[in-house]
Amino acid sequence: MNSVLLQVCKELIDDAKTGSADLVFKGICLEILAHANHVLSDKEYMVLVEYTTKRMQEKHLISIDAME
């Protein structure tokens, strides 16, 4: 069950990355991590923290075509 929750958390982070500005994305990540801490095991939570950290460090790419 927890592996499913971990995957869902990762998908939420990915969706937030593609659908929001950088500052908003970071706020969403903090909210996800705060809630995930209550439902994931310590090991899975640390995996999610590492994943989130990597996603936060990625540059936010905006497609010119998407803006038209």
N, C-alpha and C positions, 0 to 999 in steps of 0.2 A: 504493500500500500504506500509506504513512504517513497519508494522509487517513482511511483506515479506522481505523487505530490512534488517531488523534486523536479521531474520533467515538466510539470505544469508551471512551476515557478520559473524555470528557464524559459519556457515559451512566453510567459508574461513579460519577462525582461526583454526578450527578443522583440516582441510586439511593441513594447514601449520605446525601444531603441529606434525602430523604423518609423514610429508614428508620433514622435514628440521632439521638441527642442532639447538641447543638451541639459540645460538646467532643470527642466521639467522631468527629463529622463532620470536624472540623478535623484530627484525627490521621490519619484515612483519606485526606484530601486530601494531606497531606504525604507519605504513603506512595505514593500514586498519582503525585505529581509526581516523587518520587525515582526511581521506576522509569521513568516516561515520559521523563525526561531522557536515558535510554540508548537509546531506540528512536525518538524523534521528531527531526526536524530542528530546528535552533535556532529557526527562524521558527515552526514548529508548536508547539514547546515554549512559546514566549512567548505564543502565542494561548491555549494551555491555561492558562498562569499567569494571564492576564487573565480568562479565563472563571472559573477557580477563585476568584479574588479577588472577583469580582462575586457568585458564589454564597455565599461566606463572609460577605459583607456583608449579604446578605438576612436578614431576620428569619425565624426558624423558626416557622412556623405549625402549630399542632396543632388538629386538628378535634375538637370535643367528641364528635361522633358516633363518631369512631374510637376513643375511649377507653372506650366502653360495650361 
